[in-house]
Amino acid sequence: MNKFWIMTTHTYLSKLKTKVFFISTALILAFLVLLVNFESIILTFAGEDEDKIAVLDESGELFDLMIIQENNDELILEPFIQSLEEGKALVSDGSYDALITLDLNQEGLPEATFYAKNMSDSQLQTKVQQQLQQLKTTLATAQLGIDQVAINEVFSPIAMDTVALNESGKSAEEMNQARGIVYVMLILLYIGVIMYGSLIATDVATEKSSRVMELLVSSVSPITHMFAKIIGIALLGLTQIFIFVSLAYMMLQAKGEQLSEFLGSFGLQDASLTILLYGILFYLLGYLLYATLAAMLGSLVSRVEEANQMVTPIILLIAVAFFLAMFGMNVPESSIVTITSFIPFFAPMLMFIRVGILDIPIWEVFLSVGILIGTIILFAIVGAKVYKGGVLMYGKSSSFKDIKKAILLTRKE
């Protein structure tokens, strides 16, 4: 056990001092800064929020009605009494964002023409169209003798309460909180497996290329060395997560925004402790499963370039699991989600979705976790044999047939 912790500490500290760790951490920190301040950055580059619109009212009565009903703070409507060509010229030189000509058709309803320098700003067109639609509705209801208050009452959203007949079923608020946690955990698991799984495989290949591996496997057992590397890099990942969370918290404090408000925007405020514990459990089990595979496959190659090729199937597996999870977020009760939640490669994501969103029997959770743990143990046993023989195999290797060679090499020793 002493050798295990020595190797774990060595793996952790050696990776902590590398340029790759500092560069990846700096890039993710920069992304976090961008994410937290995204709205401010957009507003800075966007300039003024209000759009200045010139209105050429050929009917002589529609503009006044638009001003009376205007409820859009992002539109500034100004009357325009000059010619149409002069209005187009002012739009072209940027004096106005757009020009609208208004008139009444034969039915006494408004019709309009929209002029802009280009049609790339679809949001502006939508705002103007909504304003004109409201104007048309006002005039049409007035012609029919219908009170505007009655119209508003007709189009107001219906009040509908939701009641779960299953007493143990989750409420709408609990479902939203569960979805928020599930989203966060899925993304963390997806990114964590890709980043740290690849790091484990390349680290093993790097040690083999320097011939350090031969000395290591002669002093400690392969399974000790393999899991020391897995745990060491897991600690490295936890260090990065701690740095990211600390920075995000400090930025929120600097902006004067409370942590509860930020978590509330993702539906994570007052989240269930049970769901959080399930999230941590499935995250750790998912990491161990894929990390064990990455270490096993990384032991078969001698170059970093080949290591990246060998972990491609792992990345494809986690990608399939992620897309299934995104599908399962909307239909968690579907058969494909239920079945895949018991398949070890997909269980960390799919079973977590079912636990977080649905009310499922506890035996299904235990069965999925048991299958997952059993698969990890199986891969650990097989992986240790492959690892022991694989670390002594040199030369070009990118075929899964080398797994059999590594096991045979282990038996000969």
Secondary structure, DSSP 8 states (H G I E B T S, - for coil): -HHHHHHHHHHHHHHHTSHHHHHHHHHHHHHHHHHHTHHHHHHHHH----EEEEEEESSSSHHHHHHHH---TTEEEEE--S-HHHHHHHHHTTS-SEEEEEEE-TTS-EEEEEE-S-S--HHHHHHHHHHHHHHHHHHHHHHHT--HHHHHHHHS--------SSTTS--HHHHHHHHHHHHHHHHHHHHHHHHHHHHHHHHHHHHHHTTHHHHHHHHS-HHHHHHHHHHHHHHHHHHHHHHHHHHHHHHHHHTT--HHHHHHHTT-TT--HHHHHHHHHHHHHHHHHHHHHHHHHHTT-SSHHHHHHHTHHHHHHHHHHHHHHHHHHH-TTSHHHHHHTTSTTTHHHHHHHHHHHS---HHHHHHHHHHHHHHHHHHHHHHHHHHHHHTT--S----TTHHHHHHHHHHH-
